[in-house]
Structure formats: structure tokens, C-alpha cells
Amino acid sequence: MAAVKGTILVTGANGGLGSAIAQQVASRPEFSAYRGLYTVRDATRSDALASFGATYPDDILTLDLTKLDNVRQVADEVNTRVSAGDLPPIRALILNAGFQDFGNQSWTDDGFDNTFAANYLGHWLLTLLLLKSIDKEEGRIIVIGSQGHDPSDPRNARIGVFDDPKYQTFVSDAAGFEAIAKGTWSPASEDASWRGGFRRYSASKLFLVMMQHELQTRLDADPALNNVRVLGVDPGTMISGLQRLAPWVIRVLLFKIIYPFILYVNPNGPLRSTSRSAGDVLEAAFAVGEGGNPPKDKYFDGRTPLETGEESRDAAKRDMVWKETVRMTGLRETETILANWK
Ligand SMILES: NC(=O)c1ccc[n+]([C@@H]2O[C@H](COP(=O)([O-])OP(=O)(O)OC[C@H]3O[C@@H](n4cnc5c(N)ncnc54)[C@H](OP(=O)(O)O)[C@@H]3O)[C@@H](O)[C@H]2O)c1
């Protein structure tokens, strides 16, 4: 057997896109030299992962991203296993887990909005902690984005979520960031429809895209980590578990009847199968790039490069969000190897 080249770590691997990525890691010959490591919330529901040969607890870890203690515990376990040589360094860290509450708003024990914590805060902390185990030459971190991160994305015009001018900018200052983090921005008490939840989901995706740019800037300035690449992929609209809390019209009529039919007749159209998007995510994680120069700090809609939204490109805003995130996660100097972590 060939030497193991690296670990591919995927969060939310029990879900639609996550398990499609795991399926491709297990079946495509070019990934046979990589070790898949998957985080799930409930390991007893990991039948799909088990069918691809993943076993608990060797290849499957339980992680709830809304619990920062759990994030620290899992990162510690991975870092210990990598430093002991039990796991190869992380070649691809795929921040795939995602949660959308469609209006059923809920909070973590620490008082954060669950959507913010699951999609952004937990992933941010996990990434900073796992830099210890990243492959320093070839490592890539893949953020899973969404059209929602950019209110001016033409795909959002159809759904009317950002029509109100007050929702066309997500965040202006630290107080605004705190309001999103605590779920008092676009709360269900103000708009209990799926639109209120979609805006909170979209804000969490903006922060992930901001993290893509900001982390890359900070990695580039760090001699020990400047070969690590951060990329983003919008996987497009897929039929998955994400819609489980949506109202009947969305969950059943759209996603179980109308969309499967459209996908069947037009498999390469705007609706995407989880398998197609899994291929796009793995392409971002492993693409050699033109002239052997792999992409860095690029964001793709599937495989098409896309400029990220205006707010994500605002360096001062990104710095504010980063500093507030350090405060909210309580990150300590000894927990990350990133030089400029504050
Ligand atoms: N589906 C779409 O149309 C679409 C569009 C754009 C972007 N995306 C993004 O694509 C990614 C994959 O989503 P998907 O469509 O495959 O949805 P999915 O089937 O619901 O998968 C999401 C996974 O995230 C996990 N998750 C949710 N909350 C979590 C938490 N607090 N801690 C840890 N894991 C948690 C879920 O775990 P459980 O299995 O335990 O619930 C689930 O396995 C997400 O980042 C999503 O935002 C999806």
C-alpha cells in the first residue's frame, strides 16, 4: 500500500454534501492515499460513512460546533493524534457542516444564535486550533459559502430576502456583529418566516467568507504557514438535509417534488446534486492550478471563480469581525500556532 499522504477532514459528514464528499474520498482512486476523517453530531447515524469503510472512533469523531468546549476537545484529539503520527497532517480541512433554522430560532448554552455558532463561530475556532496539524506545504482550508453571503448576488433578487434596505448591509460595527452573534438581528420575533432565518444563515456565511480572506492574509504574513491556502466554494442549491426545519411548501413541495424533477430533467443546470458539488469541493481542495500554481484565497461558484460580496472585501470590517471572534471564542495564545492570531 502507498504511503498515506494526508488527512481529509470533513465536518458535518452525516449530511448531504458531507457524505457525498466522503463517498468520493472512499471511491476515487486519486484519493486512495489519503485518510478520511469525519466529524458528525451523532455517530449512531453514520451508516452511510460506515458503508464507505469509515469506523468510529478511528475515522469518525463526534462534534457539535455550537459547543466550544467540544470544538476544543476534538481539536485537541486530532492534534494529539497527528503529533503522535497516528494520523497524517491535514491536507484538506473542509468546513462543510451547516445549519439553517428557517425561522425556528434557537440559542446555544452560551447565548449565541445557533446558526451563527454552528456555521461560523465553531468552524473559526476549529480552524485556528487545527493549524497545528495542517500540512504546512500543501494544506488547504475550504470554506463552504452560499449566495446568501452577498445580498447583491442576482440569485437573491428572486427571493426578496434582502429587499428591505436595512438588510442590505449585514454588519457595520462591533455592536452589529454582537447583534448577529446573539440572534437579535433579523430575529424570529421580528420575522418568523423562513426569510428571517435565511438572513441569519446568510450573515453566518458572510463571516465564513470574511474568514477565508482574513485568514489567508494572516497566513501569508506567517513564515511557518504561508503555503497554506484558504478557498471558498458555493455548492449551489442542493437537495439535502438542510431544509429539514423549513415550512412544508419548501421542505416537501419544492425540495422533495419540484426540485428532484428539475434536477432529473436538467442534471447540469442551476440545481446541483450533492455528488456534483462534492466533486467541486474536492476540486478546490486538490486542483493543481494553471502552471502548477494552485489557487489561493479564491472563491468558486461550483468551479467558476466568483468575486465575493462587497462586505467580505472590506479589510477594516474583516479585522473588526476577527477581533470580536477572538473575544467570543476566548482563544488563547497557546491554542494556535498562527503568529498574528489576535
Ligand atoms: N443545500 C443547499 O442548497 C446549500 C446551498 C448552499 C450552501 N450549502 C452549504 O452546504 C453545506 C452542507 O450542507 P447540506 O446541504 O449537505 O446540508 P445537510 O444535509 O443538513 O448537512 C449539514 C450537516 O451539518 C451538520 N451540522 C448542523 N449543525 C451542526 C452543528 N451544530 N455541529 C456540527 N455539525 C452540524 C448536520 O449534522 P446532523 O446530520 O447531525 O444534523 C449535517 O450533517 C453547508 O455548509 C450548507 O450551508 C447548502
The ligand as an ORCA input file, in Angstrom:
! r2SCAN-3c Opt
* xyz 0 1
  N     -28.320     22.505      0.401
  C     -28.174     23.679     -0.191
  O     -28.988     24.092     -1.023
  C     -26.954     24.519      0.118
  C     -26.747     25.705     -0.592
  C     -25.604     26.482     -0.326
  C     -24.722     26.072      0.665
  N     -24.968     24.905      1.347
  C     -24.000     24.529      2.375
  O     -23.530     23.204      2.125
  C     -23.046     22.641      3.356
  C     -23.595     21.237      3.526
  O     -24.984     21.318      3.780
  P     -26.007     20.242      3.219
  O     -26.796     20.923      2.170
  O     -25.333     18.965      2.948
  O     -26.987     20.108      4.485
  P     -27.217     18.897      5.486
  O     -27.584     17.673      4.725
  O     -28.145     19.404      6.518
  O     -25.774     18.684      6.117
  C     -25.266     19.597      7.051
  C     -24.529     18.836      8.106
  O     -24.108     19.794      9.095
  C     -24.282     19.208     10.342
  N     -24.499     20.187     11.422
  C     -25.561     21.006     11.617
  N     -25.432     21.669     12.761
  C     -24.262     21.261     13.304
  C     -23.587     21.558     14.496
  N     -24.086     22.397     15.414
  N     -22.410     20.931     14.750
  C     -21.898     20.060     13.880
  N     -22.497     19.712     12.728
  C     -23.670     20.307     12.453
  C     -25.527     18.343     10.218
  O     -25.448     17.351     11.228
  P     -26.664     16.351     11.560
  O     -26.580     15.325     10.476
  O     -26.350     15.865     12.908
  O     -27.892     17.204     11.512
  C     -25.394     17.809      8.822
  O     -24.738     16.559      8.820
  C     -23.480     23.603      4.448
  O     -22.383     24.415      4.813
  C     -24.552     24.437      3.785
  O     -24.675     25.708      4.381
  C     -26.048     24.129      1.109
*
